[in-house]
Amino acid sequence: MIRNYLKTAFRSLLKNKGFTFINIIGLALGLATCLLIVLYVVDELSYDRYNTKYERIYRVNTDLKYGGVVTSFAIAAPPVGDALKNNFPEIENAVRISPALNIRFKKGSQDIAEDKVIYCDPSLFSIFTLPMINGDPKTALNDPNAIVLTESSAIKYFNKTDVVGQTLTINNDSIPHKITGVVKDVPVQSHFTAGFFLSILSQESSRDKTFNHFSFGTYILLKPGASSSHLEAKLPAMMRQWLNGSMNMDKFEKGGNYIRLNLTPLKDIHLQSNRQRELGPNGNIQYVYIFSAIALFILVLACINFMNLSTARAANRAREVGVRKVLGSSRWSLMVQFLSESFMVTLAATIIAVLVSWTLLPAFNQLAGKQITISTQLVNWLLPALAAIIIIVGIVSGSYPAFFLSAFHPAHVLKGKISTGFKGGMLRSFLVVFQFSISIFLIIGTMVVYNQLRYIQNKDLGFNRDQLLLIKNVNALNNPQLLKQQVKQLPGVVNATLSAYYPTNTTHFPNSISSEHKSGLMAEYWSVDEDYLHTMGMHLLTGRGFSSQFRSDSLGMVINQTAANMLGFNNNALNKTLTTGQGPNARTYHVIGVVKDFNFSSLRDNISPLVMVMDQDWRQLLCVKVNTKNLPLFLNQAAHEWKKLAPNQQFEYSFMDADFDALYHTEQRMGSLFVVFTALAIMIACLGLFGLAAYAASQRNREIGIRKILGAGVFGLVTMLSKDFIKLVLIAIAIATPLAWLVMQKWLQGYAYRQNIQWWVFVLTALAAIVIAMITVSFQSVKTVMANPVDSLKEEG
């Protein structure tokens, strides 16, 4: 019996090749899009879950409120890990992780800079799942000069993985480090990346016993069955007790200040953490929600198209249904027949969707910034998911046509009375409204995202990032100042400055500052040289910048507007005395200038207090302002000067405008994905509208024929057939516009600096939706209207 149903269904589909092709392509398009989004969402949700103990691993965070400024750190004080482990029996183990900056390894005569080096406690391998290929994970980092490599790093430096016992020299200190282990590469789905693991025991800062210096990423492993919420509730009292040894907590808290610890589950770090000093760039749970909804909507749109296109064929299949019923076919058998067709279409569409997704996966990875691969683990859950999709989509897509077509009364069908036409199809009207509401929502969302990105790129940031070249790792030179002097002599160079701090850097150094009027304020503390302000194109509101001609400038300080206002100086900050740090680390400066506020972090955040001092102890890069049209020539000249001073060092550089754009790579990728998904949603909605237009036109063939014979013009007939659809699109506009405004307003709230949604976005979207609908409907309407009226009257007769 089933074989007969399938054979009949295949013949029916083959007989109507055009209908079958459109249906399969529409479903395949929706399923392929849905499948790619599902791969993206699964990848985002899988971060850090490669760890077998991930459900028991938590990161210890620090929240600091000082001087009215609240800062959330993803790090904790050096002794916090051991203190927690020793004082709370529910904690099984703890580990500290800190990225190592400006590490260069020797490989032959070359010095290679590596940015995936981390310092960590020996307990790292007992908490995180990093399988060791060679070596003993329990003792691998017990020696301060030990180093563990990942598999790819071992191959890079030694062309093999059996390297335990060999040495690797860090050029920064010329100390050979003994390789004590090789682990498998850290999975891509990790919130931190590493190619080299150094023992944290080699760092003097790791032995710091104060609790008010935050410097290490700290992770704890809870014992099975331990409650993280109960533990977190105990932390405030314990932290206060620890801090009492190094500061007057009563006085500190009386000023409304606090230092608090809290916990973030390991599995939530990637998508739900956006703190200072994260170990790497994180994702955003909002995008997971958004794209999950888009995947569902696009799949629903594809199913709606199947329904609309199937009912559009109703007139052509009405006599078939009538004859089948007269010959004794039951409604149940007819429903099974139509569902069989639906399953066959869905199966074919799914196969095509899988092939399309597999083919487009590399392009999708590039667009989304992912490294998704088809693995055995992925196939294990994907195959059952696809089987479920075939069943669900087949039933959802085919159920309405099956009920609709099988319900035809044979007497009415054979007399030609098969439907009340378009106006009686309330469900079909609802589906059109639903489809276009989604499309309009996506169009508005895409335009808002791109307007915000354009606003960010064109906003006056308070400094000039154009043609600023950043030459990196200058602290590898014996005399960075000499490189600066030589580069400044090159043609096209306007100025140059040595510093570790620049506005597009994601890592800054906070420090406490106080004045006679303000007991304490947390501010960014930057060490710069005398050419910094001029090179960066920053503007002074009052006073002056640093100058090598004034020896007293070593104790001078330039502050930004926000710092001046929060310290209570307002317009009278010059020559005021400020103190940075506390205790033996405290230093006193006098204010020599106030710089206009500039954005030195993401535009998601408000500008915070910042102070600059003239100190070259932290020189990590040379920033060069150039004014030349021949950048390749200038880069060759700069590289030549570098090679003269450091022949074995790599010449690494970037441009500040590119670094600035990199801060918003996520938004740019999401904007591109929005465009693609919006275009697909519109295409699918148009297919559905095309099917419904065909259905409506087929129901009015006789009316159109009579009107043409009586003298009706083409324009009037097309307008008559189109107006009902335009009404539905207008309803969709009325529904989607306020909803899109609410959602995108909430999205924009994530930016401290944002552009208001412009009125023309809604007008342009509405016009675009109407034009798209008109073109889609008119194509089918014109085709129907241009047909010979005699043919339509013969068919109806």
Residue, then its C-alpha position, 0 to 999 in steps of 0.5 A: m500500500i505504501r509503495n503504491y502511495l509513493k509511486t502515485a506521489f512520484r508520478s504526480l510530482l513528475k507530472n507537474k515539474g514546475f510546481t515540484f521544482i519551485n517547491i523543492i528549491g523553496l524548501a531546500l533554500g530554507l532548510a540550507t539556511c536553517l542548517l547553517i544557522v544551527l551549525y553556528v548556534v551549536d558551535e557558539l554553545s559548545y565553547d569550553r564544553y570539551n572540558t570533562k569537568y566543565e560543569r564544576i569549573y568556575r572563574v573568579n571575578t572581581d567587581l570594584k567600585y572606587g570613587g564612583v566608578v564601577t569596574s568589572f574585572a575577569i581577574a582576581a588578586p594573586p592569592v585568591g585562588d589558594a585562599l579559596k582552596n584552603n578556606f572552603p572545603e567544597i573547592e577541589n582545586a584552583v588555577r591561575i592563568s595570565p597571558a604573557l606579553n611580548i614573548r619571543f622564542k629563538k628558532g635558529s637565528q630567528d626571534i619569533a614573537e608569539d602571542k599565544v603564551i600563557y603563565c599558569d599554575p601546575s594544577l592547570f592540567s588537573i582542571f582543564t581537559l588538555p590531553m598530554i601526548n608526552g610528559d607527566p601532567k602532574t609535574a610538568l610545570n613544577d619547575p619555574n623554567a619548565i614549558v609545555l607546548t601544544e602539538s602544533s607549536a612543537i611541530k612549528y619549532f622542532n618538526k616533531t612532537d617527541v620533544v620532552g627534555q629539549t629546551l626552548t629559549i625565550n629571547n626576552d631573558s635568554i633563559p633556556h626553558k626545558i620542555t616537560g610536556v606536549v599537549k594536544d592543541v587547545p580546541v577552537q571552542s575555548h574562551f582562551t587560546a594557547g600554544f605555550f604554557l609557562s610555569i607561573l612560578s617564574q613570575e614574581s607577581s605570582r607570590d604577591k600576597t595582597f588582595n587589592h591587586f588584580s592580575f590573574g585569571t583565577y579558576i576553581l574546580l568545585k567538588p561533585g555536588a558542591s553548590s556554587s551559589h552557596l559558595e558565592a554567598k560566603l565570598p563577600a565576608m571572606m574577601r572583607q576579612w582578607l582585605n582588612g590586612s592591607m587596607n582600612m575597610d571601614k573607611f573604604e566602604k564608608g565612601g561607598n566603595y567595595i571590592r567583591l568576588n563573584l563566580t562565572p560558570l566556565k560554560d557561560i564565559h564565552l557568551q555571557s561575559n564582557r569584563q575587563r581583562e578577558l583572556g580573549p574576545n567573547g561572543n554574545i548570547q543575544y546573537v545566538y537568540i537572534f539567529s536561532a529565531i531567524a532559523l526558525f522563522i526561515l524554516v516556517l517561511a519555507c513550510i508556508n510556501f509549500m502550503n501556498l503553492s500546494t493550494a495554488r494547484a488546488a484548481n488543477r487537482a480539484r477534478e482529480v480529487g472529485v473523481r477519486k472520491v466518486l471511485g471510492s477513495s476515502r478522505w484518509s487515503l487522499m490525505v495520505q497521498f498528499l502527505s506522501e507527496s509532501f514527504m518526497v518533496t521534503l526528502a529531496a529538499t533536505i538532500i539538496a539542503v545538506l549538499v548546499s550547506w556542505t558546499l557553502l560551509p567554507a564561505f559561511n565560516q569566512l563570513a561568520g568568523k568560524q572554523i566549523t568542520i563536519s566531524t564524526q561527533l557532528v554527524n552523530w547528532l546531525l543525522p537524527a536531527l535531519a530525520a526529525i526535520i524531514i518528518i516534522v517539515g513534511i507533516v507541517s508543510g503537507s498537513y494543510p494542503a492534505f486537509f484542504l484538498s481532501a475536503f473537496h466535495p465531489a459534487h461541487v468539484l465536478k460542477g466547478k464550485i471548488s472554492t470561495g476564492f482569495k477573500g475566503g482564505m483567511l489562513r492564507s492571508f494570515l500566512v502572507v502577513f506573517q511572511f512579510s512581517i518577518s521580512i520587514f523586521l529583518i530589513i529594518g534590523t539590517m538597516v539599523v545595524y549598518n547605520q550604527l556601524r557607519y556611525i561608529q566608523n565616522k564618529d569623531l573619537g577625539f583622536n585621528r586614527d588615519q595613517l597611524l602605523l603601529i610598529k610592534n615589539v619595540n621593547a625587543l630592541n636595545n634602544p627603541q629611541l634610536l628606531k624612533q629617531q631614524v623612522k622620524q627622518l623618513p620621507g612622509v613621517v609627520n611624527a612618532t611616539l613610543s608607548a605601550y598604550y594607544p586608543t585601540n588597544t583592548t588591554h589597559f592599566p587601571n590605577s587609583i588617583s586621589s586629590e585633596h578634594k577626592s579621596g579616591l578614583m579609579a582611572e586608566y594610567w598610561s605611560v607616554d612620551e613627549d610626542y604622544l598627544h601630537t602624534m595621536g592628533m589629540h586636542l588640549l583644552t587647557g595647559r600643555g602637553f609633555s616636553s623633553q625641555f622641562r625636566s619637571d615633566s617627569l612628575g607632570m600629568v595630563i588628564n582627560q576631561t572626565a577625570a577633571n570633572m570627577l575629581g571636582f576640578n572642572n575648568n581649574a585643573l592646572n597645577k593641581t596635585l594628584t597622587t597615584g597608587q597607595g602605600p609604598n607605590a604612591r607617587t605625586y604628580h602635578v597637572i600640566g594639561v587637560v586633554k579633550d575626551f577621546n574614546f580609548s575603548s569600545l563605543r559600547d562604554n562611556i569614556s572613563p577617567l584617564v591620566m597620562v604620565m611621561d614614562q618610557d618603562w613600558r614601551q611596546l610599540l612605536c606609533v608613526k604618523v605618516n602622510t604619504k600616498n606611497l605606503p608600500l615604499f614607506l613600509n619597506q623603508a621602515a622595515h629596513e630601519w628595523k632590520k638594521l637594529a634587529p636583523n633577527q627580529q620579525f618586523e610586525y606592524s598594523f594600522m590603527d584604523a584597521d585595529f579600530d575596525a577589528l573592535y567591531h568585527t563581531e558587529q560587521r560579521m553579524g551585519s553581513l549575516f543579517v543581509v544574507f538572511t534578510a535576502l533569503a527571507i525576502m526571496i522565500a516570502c516572494l515565492g509564497l506570495f507568487g504561489l498565492a497570487a497564482y492561486a487567486a488568479s486561477q480562481r478568477n480566470r472566468e471573471i477576468g475573461i468576462r471583464k476583458i470581453l467587456g473592455a477592461g484594460v490590463f492596468g485595471l485588471v492587474t490593479m484589481l488582482s494586486k490590491d488585496f495583496i498590497k493590503l496584506v503587506l500594509i498590515a504586515i508593515a503595521i505589525a512589524t514596524p513597532l516590533a522592530w523599533l522596540v527590538m532594535q532600540k534594545w540592541l542599541q542600548g548596548y552602545a554608550y554612543r549610538q545613533n537614533i533610529q531614523w524615520w526614513v528607515f521605516v519609510l524606505t523599508a515600507l516602500a521596499a516591501i510594497v515594491i517587492a510585493m507589487i513586482t511579485v504579484s504583478f508578474q503573475s497577474v500580468k501573465t493571467v490578464m494577458a491570456n486569451p479570455v476565450d480559453s479561460l471561459k472554455e475552461e470554466g465552462 
